[in-house]
Amino acid sequence: MNYGIDLRNYEAVIGLEVHAQLSTDTKIFCGCSTKFGNPANSNVCPVCLGHPGVLPVLNKKVVEYSVMMGMATGSRINENSIFARKNYFYPDLPKGYQISQFELPICEDGVIKISTEERGAKEIRIKRIHMEEDAGKSIHDRGYDTHVDVNRCGVPLIEIVSEPDISSPEEAYEYLTKLKQILLYLDICDGNMEEGSLRCDANISIRPVGQKELGTRTEVKNMNSFRNVEKAIRFEIERQTELVDDGGKVVQETLLWNADLNEAFPMRGKEESHDYRYFPDPDLVKVVVDEKWKEGLKERLPELPAEKMEKFVNVYNLPEYDASILTLELEVAKYFEECVKYTKDTKSVSNWVMTEILKYLNENKVSIAQFPATPENLAKLVNLINDRTISGKIAKDIFPEMIQGGKSPEVIVKEKNLVQISDDSVLEPVIDEIIATSEKEVKTYLAGKEKAIGALVGKAMKATKGKANPQMVNKLLKEKLEAMKTA
Amino acid sequence: MVSYSNFSEKLALIKSGRLTLSENVDFFLQKIRDNSDLNAYNFVFEDAAKKRALEVEAKIKSGNFGKLAGLVVAIKDVLSLKDNPLTCSSKILKDFEAVYTATAVQKLLDEDAIIIGKTNCDEFAMGSSNENSAFGPALNPVDKDYVPGGSSGGSAVAVAAGLCDVSLGTDTGGSIRQPASYCGIVGMKPTYGLVSRFGLTAFASSFDTIGPFANNVEDAELLLSVIAGFDENDSTSVEHQYTPDEKNLDEIVIGLPKEYFGEGTDEEVNKSLQEAISTLKNNGVKFKEISLPHTEYTIATYYILTTAEASSNLSRYDGARYGYRSENVADLAEMYENSRSEGFGDEVKRRIMLGTYVLSAGYYDAYYLKAQKVRRLIREDFDKAFEEVDFILTPTTPGTAFKLGENIDDPLKMYMLDIFTTSANLAGIPGISLPVKNVTGKMPVGLQLFGNRLSDAGLFAAAKQIFSLL
């Protein structure tokens, strides 16, 4: 992949077009279900099949979701916006045109803030957000014939078009991550790239560092994950750089990313030279979003990622690093906030969530919604450690049981008799026994190597099956050994 | 069979038992067969109409029946009626069957009308003579050598020849008023949005309207009053309740736009109109000369905008999912090219090409956008005129019906025939064509009356009185 080209002489200029499927129950212009995975051509009606005489009727929710996305990205919400027809022929496009927005989209001029290690904080401007209907799906792998599934036809989409403010594959990845995060926080898109709920095309050009004028751009399509977007952009920057370095010229074209080969290939044929003949759709009236409607939607806006992050730092007193990880996914953030209703030790909860829980989710490929231990139980676990009922070690031991059986940690501690031993009268005989049988370690300690106490603590813990309070053990051991010194 | 001159008479006859609906429907069916050379119908629903006649008759006897109970209606074959053919007189929809019913048609059924068949028309409602039909031309019942006008030719012929009581047509640029004028009957185009377009096969969405044909104004109004009304399935339909108007002719002023009475209008039409106007004047109707200054741009504006919309509206007929698919297909591009080349007639193809052209990159601003601006000016012409007058009177067409084949090779000449009707569609206002006496020739002449937006009831009130005076 790396051609060994010095990229430092060039800078990349990248703009992303993201299509997000809105999670409404019904389609944008008819009452059909949007459910994914239903039998082919079952979510259809005369309207989305493009029968003669049918007319589109706009789904109000689509407007609301689009406006919310506009608000979440600080965009201007246009009071009047219009739908336009994008005309082209394809078998999975029943009407021979897609209803979209062209002039006067619903939202314009927003921004998404990103931050990467290499380039720091940056604002990526959003040029526009517009509403449109999805096309169907052509299936080419069933022998000679092409099959068409129209279920997806008319499923609502918003297209979010960035300005070419992105300068690296990493920034693109970060931009997409932030964008998806906002969509999920708003609960207007499920963000599933494999099912096509989120799709991304990249416009890429390069120019010598310092040059103002933009280079010729190419468009890369067909990436099915954020990582693939990142890879495809890297590939294309390197390809263009090598080409220009060798005295060649970038041709404006559309490339398709092949994730198996890790390469992008030019799309062949006429598909590129479309004249879509956009014009206002005469079947639809202009969309009017007045102040009152906007106010209502503003009130409905949930806490957004940036606000959540601030709250985690300032209210829960977490380090920024913790806050950024915990707020990345709304559900994780919610889990955390649920936990801290039951304990004051926010940092310990953060540690548990970031390490044990996220590890579990990753390993088992499940979402936190499917995580079996309740927030209340995790909080109880933290409290049991803090009030010295159990040690951290015991806590780690019973955590899997909390997941497995869904039991509360208190019940497990009781059932297994795992309460930490902090009673002098119980611990003293154990410690005396250890001192008596550990001649070597005691000698080393008395000779001045106080680190040797660690081994003795370990022995005590082992003898009590981990239940001894380690601090107490440490204290008692020290007292007894120091006494032996002076004796 | 006993005769009647309007629907209220007919209903009285049925109620009194002097006329049975079955007998009436049989009479129409026989007459349709006897006049099959007129080619008014694409499809006749013989069995369904007979069956429904019995049902409706029983309803009338029970005393619980709809507003149109007993009315025998024909509908233009661009309107959807579930489980029945919908061809738009095109080969491309030759075997297509509608899977749902148009709102306007459903309203007829809900009021107990009997739908006797679907009428011939120009393909996808594009034409002024009914010669652009895959079913062949319909003929003018006044003289079979003449065209009945179009595009709703079959609907006009069916009413004029007595092959039904009333009919529904569609009017995008005059397709109801012009054939009504050519066949000597009443045809009315309502305010845009007054009647739902849901189930009307689109030609030009921002122009298309559904309206009635009848032998008298009362029946036309009755039919319109039933199909009018807001429909949640049509975002462009208007929330407006149709309520009949009682306005008297001596309370109103009628405008005579000078642009509609000058050169380009045939002598026989001019003379006949002048005769009608003086009759009205003699009866106390007040007239005022007005100007609609952008009239000369109506045809160009109309053909740019309607073809643009049509080029997009007709994209769905591509051979992929329903309708005609060429057998001579090697790949996807050929499927589109050959299916559409073989499936569409010449006039439809001409308009698709014209519309595609005016929307193309580099031409959009000069044609489509410019035409949209002129459309606004034309609309403003009418707004201004209606500040001065209540209605506007014009000839419906510059000439009377022409002979079959006479203009078929001269599309531009054919387009010019729409000169007096297209303005109402550009402005979205209602218009009605009423028959007047031809003072010099034999073919019917039409008088057109325009009203302001949503003045449909007032227009009918005026038309009723004018009709009775002429």
HADDOCK unambig.tbl for C-alpha pairs under 7 A between the chains (distance, minus, plus):
assign (segid A and resid 50 and name CA) (segid B and resid 316 and name CA) 6.68 0.50 0.50
assign (segid A and resid 52 and name CA) (segid B and resid 201 and name CA) 4.96 0.50 0.50
assign (segid A and resid 53 and name CA) (segid B and resid 198 and name CA) 5.80 0.50 0.50
assign (segid A and resid 53 and name CA) (segid B and resid 199 and name CA) 4.09 0.50 0.50
assign (segid A and resid 53 and name CA) (segid B and resid 200 and name CA) 4.52 0.50 0.50
assign (segid A and resid 53 and name CA) (segid B and resid 201 and name CA) 3.87 0.50 0.50
assign (segid A and resid 53 and name CA) (segid B and resid 202 and name CA) 5.69 0.50 0.50
assign (segid A and resid 54 and name CA) (segid B and resid 198 and name CA) 5.67 0.50 0.50
assign (segid A and resid 54 and name CA) (segid B and resid 199 and name CA) 5.72 0.50 0.50
assign (segid A and resid 55 and name CA) (segid B and resid 198 and name CA) 6.11 0.50 0.50
assign (segid A and resid 55 and name CA) (segid B and resid 233 and name CA) 6.67 0.50 0.50
assign (segid A and resid 55 and name CA) (segid B and resid 234 and name CA) 6.11 0.50 0.50
assign (segid A and resid 57 and name CA) (segid B and resid 233 and name CA) 6.30 0.50 0.50
assign (segid A and resid 57 and name CA) (segid B and resid 234 and name CA) 6.83 0.50 0.50
assign (segid A and resid 57 and name CA) (segid B and resid 235 and name CA) 5.98 0.50 0.50
assign (segid A and resid 87 and name CA) (segid B and resid 312 and name CA) 6.75 0.50 0.50
assign (segid A and resid 91 and name CA) (segid B and resid 320 and name CA) 5.83 0.50 0.50
assign (segid A and resid 94 and name CA) (segid B and resid 316 and name CA) 5.93 0.50 0.50
assign (segid A and resid 95 and name CA) (segid B and resid 315 and name CA) 6.27 0.50 0.50
assign (segid A and resid 95 and name CA) (segid B and resid 316 and name CA) 4.36 0.50 0.50
assign (segid A and resid 96 and name CA) (segid B and resid 315 and name CA) 4.74 0.50 0.50
assign (segid A and resid 96 and name CA) (segid B and resid 316 and name CA) 4.97 0.50 0.50
assign (segid A and resid 275 and name CA) (segid B and resid 360 and name CA) 6.75 0.50 0.50
assign (segid A and resid 275 and name CA) (segid B and resid 361 and name CA) 6.54 0.50 0.50
assign (segid A and resid 277 and name CA) (segid B and resid 359 and name CA) 5.21 0.50 0.50
assign (segid A and resid 277 and name CA) (segid B and resid 360 and name CA) 5.38 0.50 0.50
assign (segid A and resid 277 and name CA) (segid B and resid 361 and name CA) 6.69 0.50 0.50
assign (segid A and resid 282 and name CA) (segid B and resid 205 and name CA) 5.77 0.50 0.50
assign (segid A and resid 282 and name CA) (segid B and resid 206 and name CA) 5.46 0.50 0.50
assign (segid A and resid 283 and name CA) (segid B and resid 205 and name CA) 6.18 0.50 0.50
assign (segid A and resid 283 and name CA) (segid B and resid 235 and name CA) 6.83 0.50 0.50
assign (segid A and resid 283 and name CA) (segid B and resid 236 and name CA) 6.56 0.50 0.50
assign (segid A and resid 284 and name CA) (segid B and resid 235 and name CA) 5.82 0.50 0.50
assign (segid A and resid 284 and name CA) (segid B and resid 236 and name CA) 6.54 0.50 0.50
assign (segid A and resid 285 and name CA) (segid B and resid 235 and name CA) 6.54 0.50 0.50
assign (segid A and resid 285 and name CA) (segid B and resid 236 and name CA) 6.45 0.50 0.50
